């Protein structure tokens, strides 16, 4: 049976007719000082609704890690890109995908580890947490996607 994609009143989409179809939501953030906290709350609410409303297994550890990744990526977008930020959250195939779009075309690079450096560890943190991390230039700006496994016992590649 093929599924039919529908959207609910929160803008979340999922595929009916498939028990574990994708669940996703997208939000436009203003890029002001409150957008980081707003993004963290959106991630927690989305994952809570995925657990209760869509019957997805979302461990508390995954919620915490997703909020941390959202916080780091939105912080970087707010710091380096003027204008709005788009946050997309998606659960599919055993992972939570955190996607952040901003208007700055420059792709970030993780700095070399330096325990003396204060700050600028965000991308290092995301790389350590994420199962997969992609950065794509777009016609306008860039899109960064971090995938976090839903399985609490699985670690990101290169960890352990």
Secondary structure, DSSP 8 states (H G I E B T S, - for coil): ---EEEE-TTS-EEEET-TT--EEEEEEE--STTHHHHHHHHHHHHHHHHHHTS-----HHHHHHHHHHHHHHHHHHHHH--S-EEEEEEEETTEEEEEEEES-----------TT--S--HHHHHHHH-SEEEEEE-SSSEEEEEEEES-TT---TT--
